[in-house]
Amino acid sequence: MLDDDFLSSGDHQQLNRIAQLLQGLVGPGAVIERDDKEEGVADFPQAMKWLLGEVERSAAISATRSRRDEPGTALGDTMDPQSRRSSKVQIEDGIAADEIFTS
């Protein structure tokens, strides 16, 4: 549920600007690629859905591998709270993603 405070916030205004930039960016006949896979997409939401599915599959495979690995190895360390890092993703990152579809 979106309240009036959010709808009048700068965050909401920035999301609206980005939505306008992305609207019509991807259309019928577009193809999205990731690694050696590609998928035909009709619009931006379909492209994002496919990309997120690919990322989820990769994350699931990586998590399975890290559970099998010994601590102290690259994959084993990914699940170690002492080794893990988190990244802050900002709206500007979405603009960078826009370049994937325009090049």
Backbone as CSV, one residue per row, in Angstrom:
resi,resn,N_x,N_y,N_z,CA_x,CA_y,CA_z,C_x,C_y,C_z
1,MET,0.841,-1.165,0.000,0.000,0.000,0.000,0.898,1.245,0.000
2,LEU,0.666,2.122,-0.912,1.453,3.343,-1.027,0.692,4.491,-0.364
3,ASP,1.367,5.169,0.557,0.714,6.288,1.233,1.053,7.609,0.547
4,ASP,0.397,8.662,0.986,0.593,9.993,0.389,2.030,10.487,0.543
5,ASP,2.659,10.154,1.682,4.047,10.583,1.891,4.960,10.012,0.807
6,PHE,4.794,8.728,0.514,5.634,8.115,-0.514,5.324,8.709,-1.887
7,LEU,4.045,8.861,-2.206,3.658,9.367,-3.524,4.145,10.793,-3.765
8,SER,4.383,11.544,-2.699,4.893,12.916,-2.872,6.403,12.998,-2.642
9,SER,7.059,11.853,-2.431,8.492,11.851,-2.131,9.354,11.945,-3.390
10,GLY,10.599,12.293,-3.177,11.574,12.324,-4.261,11.829,10.940,-4.822
11,ASP,11.768,9.905,-3.967,11.958,8.530,-4.447,10.909,8.172,-5.491
12,HIS,9.667,8.505,-5.193,8.591,8.194,-6.143,8.775,8.968,-7.443
13,GLN,9.181,10.216,-7.342,9.409,11.021,-8.542,10.545,10.433,-9.382
14,GLN,11.610,9.970,-8.721,12.725,9.380,-9.453,12.309,8.054,-10.103
15,LEU,11.521,7.265,-9.399,11.017,6.016,-9.994,10.159,6.306,-11.222
16,ASN,9.358,7.350,-11.165,8.542,7.736,-12.322,9.409,8.136,-13.510
17,ARG,10.476,8.891,-13.248,11.381,9.297,-14.335,12.035,8.072,-14.987
18,ILE,12.472,7.139,-14.161,13.107,5.929,-14.693,12.093,5.106,-15.484
19,ALA,10.878,5.008,-14.977,9.835,4.263,-15.691,9.588,4.874,-17.065
20,GLN,9.608,6.188,-17.151,9.415,6.854,-18.435,10.585,6.578,-19.373
21,LEU,11.811,6.522,-18.835,12.983,6.207,-19.654,12.897,4.787,-20.217
22,LEU,12.396,3.871,-19.412,12.359,2.461,-19.804,11.170,2.118,-20.701
23,GLN,10.128,2.934,-20.629,8.930,2.656,-21.411,9.256,2.665,-22.905
24,GLY,8.915,1.604,-23.565,9.137,1.489,-25.000,10.566,1.166,-25.380
25,LEU,11.429,0.970,-24.406,12.831,0.686,-24.674,13.018,-0.669,-25.345
26,VAL,12.259,-1.648,-24.908,12.327,-2.998,-25.466,10.979,-3.294,-26.098
27,GLY,10.997,-3.788,-27.334,9.751,-4.079,-28.023,9.769,-5.446,-28.665
28,PRO,8.680,-5.811,-29.300,8.594,-7.114,-29.959,9.783,-7.335,-30.900
29,GLY,10.316,-8.554,-30.856,11.460,-8.890,-31.691,12.800,-8.688,-31.005
30,ALA,12.783,-8.104,-29.802,14.030,-7.888,-29.068,14.551,-9.222,-28.538
31,VAL,15.853,-9.313,-28.429,16.494,-10.516,-27.892,17.409,-10.082,-26.757
32,ILE,17.315,-10.785,-25.639,18.181,-10.500,-24.496,19.162,-11.650,-24.348
33,GLU,20.396,-11.322,-24.001,21.442,-12.332,-23.874,22.073,-12.274,-22.495
34,ARG,22.432,-13.444,-21.990,23.215,-13.546,-20.753,24.104,-14.766,-20.893
35,ASP,25.399,-14.547,-20.819,26.379,-15.607,-21.049,26.117,-16.226,-22.417
36,ASP,25.894,-17.524,-22.468,25.678,-18.184,-23.758,24.202,-18.423,-24.058
37,LYS,23.308,-17.835,-23.264,21.870,-18.017,-23.451,21.265,-16.752,-24.036
38,GLU,20.202,-16.941,-24.786,19.450,-15.782,-25.274,17.975,-16.117,-25.300
39,GLU,17.169,-15.077,-25.221,15.720,-15.245,-25.139,15.043,-14.102,-25.882
40,GLY,14.063,-14.424,-26.694,13.257,-13.402,-27.345,12.282,-12.814,-26.337
41,VAL,12.174,-11.492,-26.321,11.270,-10.824,-25.379,10.440,-9.786,-26.117
42,ALA,9.266,-9.510,-25.564,8.368,-8.552,-26.194,8.409,-7.178,-25.533
43,ASP,8.843,-7.150,-24.243,8.860,-5.873,-23.538,9.851,-5.926,-22.372
44,PHE,10.050,-4.784,-21.743,11.025,-4.683,-20.659,10.667,-5.579,-19.466
45,PRO,9.395,-5.601,-19.020,9.078,-6.491,-17.889,9.401,-7.965,-18.186
46,GLN,9.150,-8.411,-19.406,9.461,-9.790,-19.759,10.981,-10.006,-19.737
47,ALA,11.738,-9.035,-20.202,13.200,-9.141,-20.175,13.697,-9.220,-18.739
48,MET,13.179,-8.380,-17.854,13.587,-8.399,-16.454,13.208,-9.713,-15.785
49,LYS,12.038,-10.235,-16.095,11.600,-11.509,-15.513,12.565,-12.623,-15.910
50,TRP,12.959,-12.654,-17.188,13.885,-13.687,-17.660,15.247,-13.522,-16.982
51,LEU,15.756,-12.289,-16.935,17.056,-12.043,-16.306,17.045,-12.427,-14.823
52,LEU,15.984,-12.074,-14.110,15.902,-12.434,-12.700,15.855,-13.945,-12.515
53,GLY,15.149,-14.641,-13.403,15.121,-16.104,-13.353,16.502,-16.693,-13.557
54,GLU,17.263,-16.120,-14.483,18.638,-16.584,-14.725,19.519,-16.344,-13.504
55,VAL,19.375,-15.195,-12.889,20.163,-14.878,-11.700,19.790,-15.820,-10.558
56,GLU,18.496,-16.078,-10.383,18.066,-16.990,-9.319,18.625,-18.386,-9.536
57,ARG,18.625,-18.866,-10.785,19.197,-20.184,-11.073,20.687,-20.203,-10.754
58,SER,21.390,-19.164,-11.140,22.826,-19.084,-10.849,23.083,-19.055,-9.349
59,ALA,22.269,-18.295,-8.621,22.445,-18.203,-7.173,22.171,-19.552,-6.512
60,ALA,21.159,-20.262,-6.987,20.839,-21.583,-6.424,21.976,-22.557,-6.677
61,ILE,22.551,-22.526,-7.862,23.676,-23.406,-8.185,24.872,-23.047,-7.315
62,SER,25.147,-21.765,-7.171,26.280,-21.308,-6.367,26.103,-21.709,-4.903
63,ALA,24.887,-21.567,-4.375,24.627,-21.936,-2.982,24.820,-23.432,-2.780
64,THR,24.376,-24.236,-3.742,24.546,-25.679,-3.650,26.024,-26.034,-3.663
65,ARG,26.781,-25.416,-4.525,28.219,-25.684,-4.590,28.909,-25.281,-3.301
66,SER,28.550,-24.134,-2.741,29.250,-23.667,-1.551,28.948,-24.545,-0.351
67,ARG,27.779,-25.164,-0.295,27.480,-26.077,0.808,28.330,-27.330,0.703
68,ARG,28.720,-27.717,-0.525,29.516,-28.924,-0.709,30.998,-28.662,-0.514
69,ASP,31.426,-27.434,-0.667,32.853,-27.115,-0.589,33.340,-27.032,0.843
70,GLU,34.614,-27.216,0.993,35.264,-27.091,2.288,35.399,-25.615,2.661
71,PRO,35.270,-25.291,3.960,35.548,-23.903,4.370,36.972,-23.530,3.979
72,GLY,37.151,-22.280,3.618,38.469,-21.822,3.216,38.663,-21.832,1.714
73,THR,37.717,-22.414,0.964,37.795,-22.372,-0.490,36.920,-21.231,-0.970
74,ALA,37.106,-20.836,-2.214,36.357,-19.686,-2.743,34.852,-19.888,-2.617
75,LEU,34.362,-21.059,-3.020,32.922,-21.279,-2.945,32.462,-21.481,-1.515
76,GLY,33.262,-22.184,-0.708,32.892,-22.389,0.686,32.817,-21.083,1.455
77,ASP,33.667,-20.136,1.111,33.696,-18.854,1.812,32.492,-17.983,1.496
78,THR,31.787,-18.235,0.396,30.671,-17.359,0.032,29.551,-17.420,1.057
79,MET,29.425,-18.524,1.752,28.375,-18.639,2.752,28.876,-18.331,4.166
80,ASP,30.151,-18.087,4.328,30.740,-17.767,5.622,30.424,-16.315,5.971
81,PRO,29.705,-16.066,7.077,29.346,-14.683,7.425,30.554,-13.762,7.557
82,GLN,31.723,-14.308,7.904,32.918,-13.479,8.026,33.438,-13.028,6.659
83,SER,33.142,-13.800,5.607,33.649,-13.501,4.266,32.643,-12.768,3.397
84,ARG,31.365,-12.866,3.752,30.317,-12.284,2.913,30.381,-10.780,2.897
85,ARG,30.005,-10.223,1.754,29.884,-8.776,1.613,28.526,-8.482,1.016
86,SER,27.955,-7.372,1.387,26.717,-6.945,0.752,26.995,-5.658,-0.009
87,SER,26.232,-5.466,-1.067,26.408,-4.271,-1.884,25.130,-3.462,-1.863
88,LYS,25.270,-2.176,-1.884,24.122,-1.285,-1.960,23.844,-1.018,-3.432
89,VAL,22.637,-1.310,-3.863,22.237,-1.072,-5.244,21.370,0.175,-5.257
90,GLN,21.705,1.085,-6.140,20.983,2.344,-6.198,20.239,2.456,-7.519
91,ILE,19.328,3.395,-7.577,18.515,3.596,-8.769,19.384,3.873,-9.986
92,GLU,20.522,4.525,-9.777,21.416,4.804,-10.895,21.874,3.507,-11.560
93,ASP,21.922,2.407,-10.793,22.303,1.118,-11.359,21.279,0.675,-12.409
94,GLY,20.030,1.052,-12.212,19.002,0.737,-13.198,19.231,1.484,-14.498
95,ILE,19.742,2.686,-14.389,20.056,3.467,-15.590,21.201,2.803,-16.336
96,ALA,22.184,2.287,-15.594,23.289,1.568,-16.237,22.761,0.320,-16.937
97,ALA,21.785,-0.343,-16.323,21.195,-1.527,-16.946,20.492,-1.152,-18.253
98,ASP,19.977,0.063,-18.311,19.326,0.557,-19.512,20.270,0.489,-20.714
99,GLU,21.568,0.696,-20.476,22.532,0.693,-21.561,22.659,-0.697,-22.205
100,ILE,22.354,-1.732,-21.459,22.397,-3.095,-22.003,21.425,-3.208,-23.186
101,PHE,20.276,-2.563,-23.045,19.243,-2.702,-24.063,19.371,-1.694,-25.198
102,THR,20.194,-0.686,-25.016,20.305,0.329,-26.059,21.544,0.156,-26.919
103,SER,22.456,-0.732,-26.517,23.680,-0.911,-27.327,23.524,-2.023,-28.328
